[in-house]
């Protein structure tokens, strides 16, 4: 066994990536204070060719030093916008036909493994602040909530880890739906 070279990986150029069909998922970062977490979200969005990222409130914005440190160039390939109020971003995405889901532990949240990703739907996933979670204002506007089941003593995951888990699961379920598996 050996590691693959950069040439063998066959990665798209930024121009090819821009023209590529995107996974119908948008990340909404609701007051994510850490630039490192924002940069990680960009890198994950690039890895799975997500539609875009919407940064809200106090969320750091490129070219913030910490974002650039973890994004490793993904801020140049992933489309992003900024909206001051996360609830406005949610309303806008809903008006564009997205199913908007908070990633939050709520009385009505669906465990991630039980959520069916539908082939013909576009999704927006709202990730909240590292301490206070998804804002009440955004929560009041979403279509529902999903959560990652946890079995330890802590009640939350780091947002970068959570983004990775959610994006992989949505991508996996969407891709299998695409292939009819």
Secondary structure in CASP SS format (residue, H / E / C, confidence):
PFRMAT SS
TARGET T0000
AUTHOR 0000-0000-0000
METHOD secondary structure of the structure
MODEL  1
X C 1.00
X C 1.00
X C 1.00
X C 1.00
X C 1.00
X H 1.00
X H 1.00
X H 1.00
X H 1.00
X C 1.00
X C 1.00
X C 1.00
X C 1.00
X H 1.00
X H 1.00
X H 1.00
X H 1.00
X H 1.00
X H 1.00
X C 1.00
X C 1.00
X C 1.00
X E 1.00
X E 1.00
X E 1.00
X E 1.00
X E 1.00
X E 1.00
X E 1.00
X E 1.00
X C 1.00
X C 1.00
X C 1.00
X C 1.00
X H 1.00
X H 1.00
X H 1.00
X H 1.00
X H 1.00
X H 1.00
X H 1.00
X H 1.00
X H 1.00
X H 1.00
X H 1.00
X H 1.00
X H 1.00
X C 1.00
X C 1.00
X E 1.00
X E 1.00
X E 1.00
X E 1.00
X E 1.00
X E 1.00
X E 1.00
X C 1.00
X C 1.00
X C 1.00
X C 1.00
X C 1.00
X C 1.00
X C 1.00
X C 1.00
X H 1.00
X H 1.00
X H 1.00
X H 1.00
X H 1.00
X H 1.00
X H 1.00
X C 1.00
X C 1.00
X H 1.00
X H 1.00
X H 1.00
X C 1.00
X C 1.00
X C 1.00
X E 1.00
X E 1.00
X E 1.00
X E 1.00
X C 1.00
X C 1.00
X H 1.00
X H 1.00
X H 1.00
X H 1.00
X H 1.00
X H 1.00
X H 1.00
X H 1.00
X H 1.00
X H 1.00
X C 1.00
X C 1.00
X E 1.00
X E 1.00
X E 1.00
X E 1.00
X E 1.00
X E 1.00
X C 1.00
X C 1.00
X C 1.00
X C 1.00
X C 1.00
X C 1.00
X E 1.00
X E 1.00
X H 1.00
X H 1.00
X H 1.00
X C 1.00
X C 1.00
X C 1.00
X C 1.00
X C 1.00
X C 1.00
X C 1.00
X E 1.00
X E 1.00
X E 1.00
X E 1.00
X E 1.00
X E 1.00
X C 1.00
X E 1.00
X C 1.00
X C 1.00
X C 1.00
X E 1.00
X C 1.00
X C 1.00
X H 1.00
X H 1.00
X H 1.00
X H 1.00
X C 1.00
X C 1.00
X C 1.00
X C 1.00
X E 1.00
X E 1.00
X E 1.00
X E 1.00
X C 1.00
X C 1.00
X C 1.00
X C 1.00
X C 1.00
X C 1.00
X C 1.00
X C 1.00
X C 1.00
X C 1.00
X C 1.00
X H 1.00
X H 1.00
X H 1.00
X H 1.00
X H 1.00
X H 1.00
X H 1.00
X H 1.00
X H 1.00
X H 1.00
X H 1.00
X H 1.00
X H 1.00
X H 1.00
X H 1.00
X H 1.00
X H 1.00
X H 1.00
X H 1.00
X H 1.00
X H 1.00
X C 1.00
X C 1.00
END
